[in-house]
Amino acid sequence: MSASHSALVPAWLTAPAEANELVASVWPASAHRVDDGSVEVGGVSVFDLRDRFGTPLYVLDEDEVRAHARRARSAFDAAAARHGIRARVYYAGKAFLSAEVVRWVVAEGLSVDVCTRGELEVALAAGADPARLGFHGNNKNVSELERAVEVGIGSVVVDSPIEIERLAAIAERRGAVQPVLVRVRTGVHAETHAFLATAHEDQKFGFSIEDAAEAVARIRELSSLRFVGLHAHIGSQIFDSSGFRESAARLVDLHADLLAGGEIPLLNVGGGFGISYTSVDDPKPIEEIADGIVDAIADECAVRGIPLPDVATEPGRVIVGQAGITLYEVGTVKTVTAGEDLDRTYVSVDGGMSDNARPALYGADFSARLVSRASSETPALSRVVGRHCESGDIVVDAEYLPADVAPGDLLAVPATGAYCFSLASNYNYTPRPPVVAVRDGQARVIVRGESIDDLLARDAGIPASDSPLPRGTTSPPHGDTE
């Protein structure tokens, strides 16, 4: 049976004419093959990366991150300027956060959105202006809110009646007036996995449209809080502006009703803009999405005869996703009969669900390429799997890789800059890989990798003197930190 007509192969996946191609929409712009067929990213060879930092390894192209940050800011600035308003673009730190990445996006004109005390402290340690930070989360505890008010955070997105009272008490005690937005469930959500859709009613975030009005009324009664706008987030991996248009209509309805109680300077439409993980993904350009969102808000305000507020948005994945690749070494290869007289090659790598949980969490699709050499062999239906003791430890569910993939080859999975490092774990006592930034032929560690020694040091039942490894031992070899 032809693989292209098998139920075991995704309908979108076809055997490539060129198995060595690095699809431009998926890989960093700097990624290319050199004369020996291997790949360079940011001017750095995959062999140099392996030899200096080991595998698995997260690689982040600094110029790519900066370019996407500039593009997002420019897109929303231009869309807003056409309507005589301003845009605020917050980088959604949950996609990937480190001090260096904060510095990059801030340098390119973005503010930063955080959702935990840890993310807040990283942003502050990187030198971000607290007034340009936004704080999300459905269960911010007292110490987190205390810290946010203490440093003068720009805005807190309140998520429940309890949080309104909690934050108001903290701000009053500190003699502060805290700007807040109210998160609203608009009933519009992304047509993605259920766990990626965040605006329908049966979930943990925000207020219903009906309850939001009461929340705003309560905030306006409290002298220590200042209501500055509504916030909504309809989901993730969204390819166009159609969902935002419907959400905008419902938000502006509420916004118009609330204007009777005072000015509302801001409307935050959230983020969730998608990227290409495979060759068939086709997200609209960010400029088109920005125009669609701001035009929709402007149209809704015009119909109601109300002034257009400034618009805020929170891109994350679209800033860092395409900028990242994960580099692996192949350990074992075996071919199995998958069914329907169809063979599948299982390519096992030295990482897995501990460094990329997205396929196991919600069936996310990725692609992969052999990057240590080019191959003229016929592409074979393959599944890239990890080394963990889980049958669901799948890195790339279905891909066509050269039939001669062998142990020792280097394999790379592109578009892993977002939500891979952020979701990494120590499952099976696996050290988390380092993150290396590449730029202009140079590579440097921006997040140190862990060692077995690090993991043992956390186990209170193992005195340091009993450790089977000398202190300072790094395994696997993630030792080069310059």
C-alpha positions in Angstrom: 0.0 0.0 0.0 1.3 3.5 -0.8 2.3 5.4 2.3 0.6 8.5 0.8 -2.8 6.7 1.0 -2.4 5.0 4.3 -4.4 5.9 7.4 -1.1 5.6 9.3 0.3 8.7 7.6 -1.1 12.1 8.3 -3.1 13.4 5.4 -0.9 16.5 5.2 2.4 14.6 5.0 3.9 13.8 1.6 7.3 12.4 0.7 9.5 15.4 -0.1 11.2 15.7 -3.5 14.3 16.8 -1.6 14.8 15.2 1.8 17.7 17.6 2.6 15.7 20.8 2.1 15.4 23.2 5.1 12.0 24.6 4.6 12.3 28.4 4.9 9.0 28.9 6.8 10.1 26.5 9.5 13.8 27.1 10.0 15.7 30.2 11.1 16.7 32.3 8.1 20.4 31.7 8.9 20.1 27.9 8.7 21.7 26.5 5.6 23.8 23.6 4.3 27.5 24.0 3.6 29.7 22.2 1.2 29.9 18.9 3.1 26.1 18.8 3.4 26.0 19.7 7.1 24.1 22.6 8.5 25.1 25.9 10.0 22.9 28.1 12.1 23.8 31.7 12.9 27.1 30.9 11.2 27.9 28.1 13.6 28.4 24.5 12.5 26.2 21.8 14.1 29.5 19.9 14.7 30.9 22.8 16.7 27.7 23.0 18.7 27.8 19.3 19.5 31.5 19.2 20.4 31.3 22.3 22.7 27.9 21.8 24.3 26.8 18.2 23.8 23.4 17.0 22.8 20.5 17.3 23.2 20.9 21.1 22.8 18.6 24.0 22.4 19.9 26.5 19.9 18.5 30.0 19.6 19.3 32.4 16.7 19.6 35.8 18.3 19.2 37.7 15.1 16.0 35.8 14.3 14.5 36.6 17.7 15.3 40.3 17.3 14.0 40.4 13.7 10.6 38.8 14.7 10.4 41.2 17.7 11.0 44.2 15.4 8.5 42.9 12.9 5.7 42.4 15.5 6.3 45.9 17.0 6.4 47.5 13.6 3.2 45.7 12.4 1.1 46.8 15.4 2.7 50.3 15.5 1.7 50.8 11.8 -1.8 49.4 12.2 -2.4 51.6 15.2 -1.0 54.7 13.7 -3.4 54.5 10.8 -6.2 55.0 13.3 -4.4 57.7 15.3 -3.8 55.5 18.4 -0.8 53.7 19.9 0.0 50.0 20.2 1.7 48.3 23.1 3.4 45.0 22.3 4.3 42.7 25.2 6.5 39.7 24.7 4.8 36.7 26.3 7.6 35.4 28.5 6.0 32.0 29.0 7.0 31.1 25.5 10.7 31.3 26.4 12.2 33.4 29.2 15.8 34.0 30.0 17.7 37.2 31.0 19.3 37.5 27.5 16.0 37.0 25.7 14.4 39.7 27.9 17.3 42.1 26.9 16.9 41.3 23.2 13.1 42.0 23.1 13.4 45.1 25.3 16.1 46.4 23.1 13.8 46.0 20.1 11.1 48.0 21.8 8.8 45.4 23.4 7.4 45.3 26.9 7.3 41.9 28.7 4.4 39.9 30.0 5.1 37.5 33.0 2.8 35.2 34.9 4.8 34.0 38.0 7.2 35.4 40.6 10.0 33.5 38.9 9.3 35.1 35.5 9.0 38.5 37.1 12.4 38.1 38.8 14.1 37.0 35.6 12.7 40.1 33.8 13.8 42.4 36.6 17.3 40.8 36.8 17.6 41.4 33.1 17.1 45.1 33.7 13.6 45.4 32.3 11.7 48.5 33.4 9.0 47.3 35.9 6.6 49.9 34.4 6.8 48.0 31.1 5.9 44.7 32.6 2.4 43.1 32.7 1.5 40.3 35.2 -0.9 37.5 34.3 -2.1 34.4 36.1 -5.2 32.9 37.5 -3.9 32.3 41.0 -1.3 34.9 41.9 -0.4 34.4 45.5 0.0 37.2 48.1 3.8 37.2 47.9 3.8 37.5 44.1 1.4 40.4 44.2 3.4 42.0 47.1 6.5 41.9 44.9 4.7 43.2 41.9 3.3 46.2 43.7 6.7 46.7 45.5 8.6 47.1 42.2 5.9 49.2 40.6 4.8 46.8 37.9 3.0 48.5 35.0 -0.2 46.4 35.1 -1.8 43.4 36.7 -4.4 41.4 34.8 -6.9 40.4 37.5 -8.6 37.1 37.1 -11.0 36.7 39.9 -13.0 38.6 42.6 -10.7 37.2 45.3 -7.7 38.6 43.5 -9.2 42.1 43.2 -9.6 42.3 47.0 -6.2 40.7 47.6 -4.4 43.2 45.3 -6.4 46.2 46.6 -5.4 45.4 50.2 -1.7 45.0 49.3 -1.6 48.3 47.2 -3.5 50.2 50.0 -1.0 48.9 52.6 1.9 50.1 50.5 0.3 53.5 49.7 0.2 52.6 45.9 -2.4 52.9 43.2 -2.1 49.7 41.0 -3.2 49.8 37.4 -5.2 46.7 36.5 -6.9 45.1 33.5 -9.8 42.7 33.8 -9.5 39.4 31.9 -12.7 38.5 30.1 -13.8 35.3 28.5 -15.4 36.4 25.3 -16.8 33.0 24.3 -14.6 33.0 21.2 -11.8 30.5 21.1 -9.1 29.2 18.7 -9.9 26.2 16.7 -7.0 24.3 18.1 -6.5 21.7 20.8 -8.9 22.2 23.8 -6.0 23.0 26.1 -4.8 25.8 23.8 -8.3 27.5 23.7 -8.7 29.9 26.5 -11.9 32.0 25.9 -14.7 29.5 26.3 -16.7 29.4 29.5 -15.7 26.0 31.0 -12.1 26.9 32.0 -10.1 28.6 34.7 -9.2 32.0 33.2 -11.0 35.3 33.7 -14.5 36.6 34.1 -17.5 36.0 31.9 -18.7 39.1 30.1 -21.6 39.5 32.5 -19.4 39.2 35.6 -16.7 41.4 34.2 -18.9 44.5 34.5 -19.4 43.8 38.2 -15.6 43.3 38.6 -14.9 46.7 37.0 -17.5 48.4 39.2 -15.8 46.9 42.3 -12.3 48.0 41.1 -13.6 51.5 40.6 -14.8 51.6 44.2 -11.3 50.8 45.5 -9.0 53.8 45.8 -5.9 51.6 45.6 -6.7 50.2 42.2 -7.1 52.0 38.8 -9.0 50.2 36.0 -7.2 50.8 32.7 -8.8 48.3 30.4 -10.1 44.9 29.4 -8.1 41.9 28.4 -9.0 38.8 26.4 -7.0 35.8 25.0 -8.7 33.5 22.7 -6.1 30.8 22.4 -2.9 29.8 20.7 -1.4 28.8 17.3 -3.9 31.1 15.5 -3.2 31.7 11.8 -5.4 34.7 11.0 -7.4 37.5 12.5 -11.0 36.2 12.1 -11.3 35.0 15.7 -9.9 38.2 17.0 -12.6 40.1 15.0 -15.4 38.3 16.7 -13.8 38.6 20.1 -13.3 42.4 19.4 -17.0 42.9 18.8 -17.9 41.4 22.1 -15.1 43.2 24.0 -16.0 46.6 22.5 -19.6 46.0 23.5 -18.5 45.7 27.1 -16.0 48.5 26.7 -18.7 50.8 25.5 -21.0 50.0 28.4 -18.2 50.6 30.9 -17.3 54.0 29.5 -20.2 55.5 31.5 -18.1 55.0 34.6 -14.9 56.6 33.4 -12.3 56.5 30.7 -10.7 53.3 29.6 -7.4 53.9 27.9 -6.5 50.3 26.7 -7.9 47.2 25.1 -5.6 44.2 25.3 -6.5 41.4 22.7 -3.9 38.9 24.0 -1.6 36.9 21.7 -1.6 33.4 20.4 -0.3 34.1 16.8 0.8 30.9 15.2 3.9 29.7 13.4 4.8 27.0 10.9 5.9 23.8 12.5 5.6 21.8 9.2 5.8 22.7 5.5 2.0 22.8 5.2 1.3 25.2 8.0 0.4 28.6 6.5 -0.1 31.4 9.1 -0.9 34.8 7.8 1.9 37.4 8.0 1.9 39.3 11.3 1.3 42.6 9.4 -2.0 41.2 8.0 -3.1 39.9 11.4 -2.2 43.3 13.1 -4.2 45.2 10.5 -7.1 42.8 10.9 -7.2 43.1 14.7 -6.9 46.9 14.9 -9.3 47.5 12.0 -11.9 45.3 13.7 -11.6 47.2 16.9 -11.8 50.5 15.0 -14.9 49.4 13.1 -16.6 48.3 16.3 -15.9 51.6 18.0 -17.1 53.6 15.0 -20.4 51.7 14.9 -20.9 52.6 18.6 -19.7 56.1 18.2 -17.0 55.8 20.9 -13.3 56.8 20.9 -10.8 54.1 19.9 -8.6 53.0 22.9 -5.0 52.1 22.5 -4.5 48.5 21.7 -2.1 46.0 23.4 -1.1 42.5 22.3 1.1 39.7 23.6 3.0 37.7 21.0 5.3 35.0 22.3 5.6 32.0 20.0 5.8 34.2 16.9 8.8 35.9 18.4 10.9 33.0 19.4 9.4 29.8 17.9 11.1 29.8 14.5 14.3 31.1 16.0 15.0 27.8 17.8 16.1 24.4 16.8 16.9 21.4 19.0 19.9 19.3 18.1 20.0 15.6 18.9 22.3 12.6 18.2 20.8 9.5 16.8 21.3 6.5 19.1 19.4 3.5 17.5 17.4 3.0 14.3 15.0 0.2 13.6 12.3 -0.5 11.1 9.0 -2.0 12.1 5.9 -3.1 10.3 3.3 -0.4 11.3 0.4 -2.1 9.6 -1.3 -2.1 6.2 1.9 -3.6 4.8 3.6 -0.3 5.7 7.0 -0.1 7.3 8.0 2.7 9.6 11.6 3.6 10.7 12.0 4.4 14.4 14.8 6.9 14.9 15.7 7.2 18.6 17.5 10.3 19.8 19.2 11.2 23.0 16.5 13.6 24.2 12.7 13.3 24.0 9.7 14.4 26.0 11.9 15.9 28.8 13.1 18.6 26.3 9.9 18.7 24.1 6.7 17.8 25.9 4.4 19.3 23.3 3.8 16.2 21.2 2.9 14.2 24.3 0.8 17.0 25.9 -1.4 17.7 22.9 -0.2 15.9 19.8 1.8 18.8 18.4 3.4 18.2 15.0 7.0 18.9 14.3 9.4 18.2 11.4 13.0 17.0 11.5 16.1 16.9 9.2 19.4 15.1 9.1 21.9 18.0 9.7 25.3 16.3 10.0 25.3 15.4 6.3 23.2 15.4 3.2 21.8 12.1 1.8 20.8 11.0 -1.6 18.9 8.0 -0.2 15.1 7.7 -0.8 13.1 9.3 2.0 11.5 6.7 4.3 8.5 7.1 6.6 10.0 7.7 10.0 9.1 8.5 13.6 11.6 10.3 15.8 11.3 9.1 19.3 13.0 9.9 22.6 14.9 7.8 25.1 12.3 7.8 27.9 10.3 4.9 29.2 7.1 6.0 27.7 5.5 4.8 24.5 4.2 8.3 24.1 7.7 9.7 24.1 7.5 10.9 20.5 9.4 13.9 19.2 8.2 13.9 15.6 5.3 11.6 15.0 5.6 11.3 11.2 8.4 12.5 8.9 10.2 11.4 5.8 13.9 11.0 6.6 16.7 9.5 4.4 16.6 5.8 4.5 20.3 5.7 5.6 19.9 7.6 8.9 22.3 5.8 11.3 23.6 6.0 14.9 25.9 9.0 15.4 24.0 11.2 12.9 22.9 14.6 14.1 19.2 15.3 13.7 17.6 18.7 14.3 14.0 19.6 15.0 13.2 23.2 14.0 10.6 25.6 15.4 11.4 24.6 19.0 12.1 28.1 20.3 8.8 28.4 22.1 7.4 26.1 24.8 10.1 23.5 24.7 12.6 24.9 27.1 9.7 26.3 29.1 8.1 22.9 29.6 11.3 20.9 30.0 11.5 18.4 32.9 13.8 16.0 34.6 11.7 12.9 33.7 13.6 9.7 34.2 16.2 11.9 36.0 17.3 13.4 32.8 19.3 16.7 33.0 17.7 19.6 31.2 19.8 20.7 28.2 21.6 24.1 28.0 20.3 26.9 25.7 22.9 28.3 23.4 22.5 31.5 21.4 24.2 31.8 18.0 25.0 35.0 16.1 27.6 36.0 13.6 29.5 32.7 13.8 29.7 32.8 17.6 27.9 30.6 20.1 27.4 31.2 23.8 25.4 29.6 26.6 22.5 31.8 27.8 21.0 29.1 30.1 23.3 26.6 31.7 22.5 22.9 31.2 22.1 20.6 34.2 24.3 17.6 35.1 23.6 14.4 36.9 25.5 15.9 39.8 23.0 18.8 39.9 20.1 16.3 40.1 21.8 14.3 42.9 22.5 17.5 44.8 18.7 18.2 45.1 18.0 14.8 46.7 18.2 15.4 50.4 18.7 11.6 51.0 22.1 11.7 49.3 24.8 13.4 51.3 27.4 15.2 49.2 30.1 12.8 50.4 28.0 9.8 49.1 27.5 11.1 45.6 28.9 8.6 43.0 30.1 11.5 41.0 32.7 14.1 42.1 31.2 17.5 42.7 31.3 19.5 39.5 31.0 16.5 37.2 28.8 17.2 34.2 27.1 14.4 32.4 26.2 14.5 29.6 29.0 16.9 28.4 27.4 20.3 28.7 30.5 21.8 30.1 31.4 24.7 27.8 29.6 27.8 29.3 31.3 30.6 27.5 
